[in-house]
Amino acid sequence: MDVVTKVFVGLHIIGIASLLGGFLTQMKPMSAGTARFTPAMLHGALTMLVTGIALVGLNQAQDHSLDNVKLGVKLGVLIVILGLVYVKRDEEKVDKPLFLAVGLLTMVNIFIALLWT
């Protein structure tokens, strides 16, 4: 069961890398006001959602204690990210504050995972 959990952790990291990488590749267009949400960002957020739910299930199946408040906050932040990216995915350009919000929320989610103990 540990191997399966580690595979899902790896996929979760790939999802966050896709979301954050998509954001970082749009930094220069963001300066010019032409940034857009890439498909990689949407797919990364969806990957994080699916693998995160799977990880919660796998940890509960092994009777590990989970911090439900932390998981709820992380899920809430991810749903906001996913909603913003999904709604604006087909637009040619996204407003700079909205685009920055997705990047900042992504980083907030990373730091919640790392620092909230």
TORKOL-4160 file (C-alpha; in steps of 0.2 Angstrom, whole numbers, padded with zeros to 4 digits, m for minus):
117
<pt num="1" X="0000" Y="0000" Z="0000"/>
<pt num="2" X="0015" Y="0012" Z="0003"/>
<pt num="3" X="0020" Y="0010" Z="m0015"/>
<pt num="4" X="0003" Y="0015" Z="m0021"/>
<pt num="5" X="0003" Y="0030" Z="m0009"/>
<pt num="6" X="0020" Y="0036" Z="m0015"/>
<pt num="7" X="0014" Y="0034" Z="m0034"/>
<pt num="8" X="m0001" Y="0046" Z="m0030"/>
<pt num="9" X="0011" Y="0058" Z="m0021"/>
<pt num="10" X="0022" Y="0058" Z="m0036"/>
<pt num="11" X="0007" Y="0061" Z="m0047"/>
<pt num="12" X="0001" Y="0075" Z="m0035"/>
<pt num="13" X="0018" Y="0083" Z="m0037"/>
<pt num="14" X="0017" Y="0082" Z="m0056"/>
<pt num="15" X="0000" Y="0091" Z="m0055"/>
<pt num="16" X="0007" Y="0105" Z="m0045"/>
<pt num="17" X="0022" Y="0107" Z="m0056"/>
<pt num="18" X="0010" Y="0108" Z="m0071"/>
<pt num="19" X="0000" Y="0121" Z="m0063"/>
<pt num="20" X="0014" Y="0131" Z="m0057"/>
<pt num="21" X="0024" Y="0129" Z="m0072"/>
<pt num="22" X="0010" Y="0135" Z="m0083"/>
<pt num="23" X="0009" Y="0150" Z="m0072"/>
<pt num="24" X="0028" Y="0154" Z="m0073"/>
<pt num="25" X="0028" Y="0152" Z="m0092"/>
<pt num="26" X="0015" Y="0165" Z="m0093"/>
<pt num="27" X="0025" Y="0178" Z="m0083"/>
<pt num="28" X="0032" Y="0188" Z="m0098"/>
<pt num="29" X="0015" Y="0188" Z="m0107"/>
<pt num="30" X="0007" Y="0194" Z="m0090"/>
<pt num="31" X="0019" Y="0209" Z="m0090"/>
<pt num="32" X="0012" Y="0213" Z="m0108"/>
<pt num="33" X="m0006" Y="0210" Z="m0102"/>
<pt num="34" X="m0008" Y="0195" Z="m0114"/>
<pt num="35" X="m0007" Y="0181" Z="m0101"/>
<pt num="36" X="m0019" Y="0166" Z="m0103"/>
<pt num="37" X="m0023" Y="0150" Z="m0093"/>
<pt num="38" X="m0014" Y="0136" Z="m0103"/>
<pt num="39" X="m0022" Y="0119" Z="m0104"/>
<pt num="40" X="m0007" Y="0113" Z="m0093"/>
<pt num="41" X="m0014" Y="0123" Z="m0079"/>
<pt num="42" X="m0031" Y="0116" Z="m0080"/>
<pt num="43" X="m0025" Y="0098" Z="m0081"/>
<pt num="44" X="m0013" Y="0101" Z="m0067"/>
<pt num="45" X="m0026" Y="0107" Z="m0056"/>
<pt num="46" X="m0038" Y="0093" Z="m0060"/>
<pt num="47" X="m0023" Y="0081" Z="m0057"/>
<pt num="48" X="m0021" Y="0088" Z="m0040"/>
<pt num="49" X="m0039" Y="0087" Z="m0036"/>
<pt num="50" X="m0040" Y="0068" Z="m0041"/>
<pt num="51" X="m0024" Y="0063" Z="m0033"/>
<pt num="52" X="m0027" Y="0073" Z="m0017"/>
<pt num="53" X="m0044" Y="0064" Z="m0015"/>
<pt num="54" X="m0036" Y="0047" Z="m0018"/>
<pt num="55" X="m0022" Y="0051" Z="m0006"/>
<pt num="56" X="m0035" Y="0055" Z="0008"/>
<pt num="57" X="m0044" Y="0039" Z="0004"/>
<pt num="58" X="m0027" Y="0029" Z="0005"/>
<pt num="59" X="m0022" Y="0037" Z="0021"/>
<pt num="60" X="m0039" Y="0034" Z="0029"/>
<pt num="61" X="m0038" Y="0016" Z="0023"/>
<pt num="62" X="m0022" Y="0014" Z="0032"/>
<pt num="63" X="m0029" Y="0022" Z="0048"/>
<pt num="64" X="m0017" Y="0036" Z="0048"/>
<pt num="65" X="m0023" Y="0052" Z="0057"/>
<pt num="66" X="m0027" Y="0066" Z="0046"/>
<pt num="67" X="m0029" Y="0085" Z="0049"/>
<pt num="68" X="m0046" Y="0088" Z="0042"/>
<pt num="69" X="m0045" Y="0106" Z="0044"/>
<pt num="70" X="m0029" Y="0107" Z="0034"/>
<pt num="71" X="m0036" Y="0096" Z="0020"/>
<pt num="72" X="m0052" Y="0107" Z="0020"/>
<pt num="73" X="m0042" Y="0123" Z="0018"/>
<pt num="74" X="m0031" Y="0115" Z="0004"/>
<pt num="75" X="m0046" Y="0108" Z="m0005"/>
<pt num="76" X="m0055" Y="0125" Z="m0004"/>
<pt num="77" X="m0040" Y="0134" Z="m0011"/>
<pt num="78" X="m0038" Y="0121" Z="m0025"/>
<pt num="79" X="m0057" Y="0123" Z="m0029"/>
<pt num="80" X="m0055" Y="0142" Z="m0031"/>
<pt num="81" X="m0040" Y="0139" Z="m0042"/>
<pt num="82" X="m0049" Y="0126" Z="m0052"/>
<pt num="83" X="m0064" Y="0137" Z="m0054"/>
<pt num="84" X="m0054" Y="0152" Z="m0060"/>
<pt num="85" X="m0044" Y="0142" Z="m0072"/>
<pt num="86" X="m0059" Y="0133" Z="m0079"/>
<pt num="87" X="m0070" Y="0148" Z="m0081"/>
<pt num="88" X="m0057" Y="0158" Z="m0090"/>
<pt num="89" X="m0048" Y="0144" Z="m0100"/>
<pt num="90" X="m0054" Y="0149" Z="m0117"/>
<pt num="91" X="m0051" Y="0168" Z="m0116"/>
<pt num="92" X="m0037" Y="0175" Z="m0126"/>
<pt num="93" X="m0031" Y="0185" Z="m0112"/>
<pt num="94" X="m0034" Y="0185" Z="m0093"/>
<pt num="95" X="m0033" Y="0201" Z="m0082"/>
<pt num="96" X="m0017" Y="0203" Z="m0073"/>
<pt num="97" X="m0024" Y="0203" Z="m0055"/>
<pt num="98" X="m0034" Y="0187" Z="m0059"/>
<pt num="99" X="m0019" Y="0178" Z="m0066"/>
<pt num="100" X="m0008" Y="0183" Z="m0051"/>
<pt num="101" X="m0022" Y="0177" Z="m0039"/>
<pt num="102" X="m0020" Y="0159" Z="m0047"/>
<pt num="103" X="m0001" Y="0160" Z="m0045"/>
<pt num="104" X="m0002" Y="0166" Z="m0027"/>
<pt num="105" X="m0015" Y="0154" Z="m0022"/>
<pt num="106" X="m0005" Y="0139" Z="m0030"/>
<pt num="107" X="0010" Y="0145" Z="m0019"/>
<pt num="108" X="m0001" Y="0146" Z="m0004"/>
<pt num="109" X="m0007" Y="0129" Z="m0007"/>
<pt num="110" X="0011" Y="0123" Z="m0008"/>
<pt num="111" X="0016" Y="0132" Z="0008"/>
<pt num="112" X="0001" Y="0125" Z="0017"/>
<pt num="113" X="0006" Y="0108" Z="0013"/>
<pt num="114" X="0024" Y="0110" Z="0019"/>
<pt num="115" X="0022" Y="0122" Z="0034"/>
<pt num="116" X="0005" Y="0117" Z="0042"/>
<pt num="117" X="0009" Y="0103" Z="0055"/>
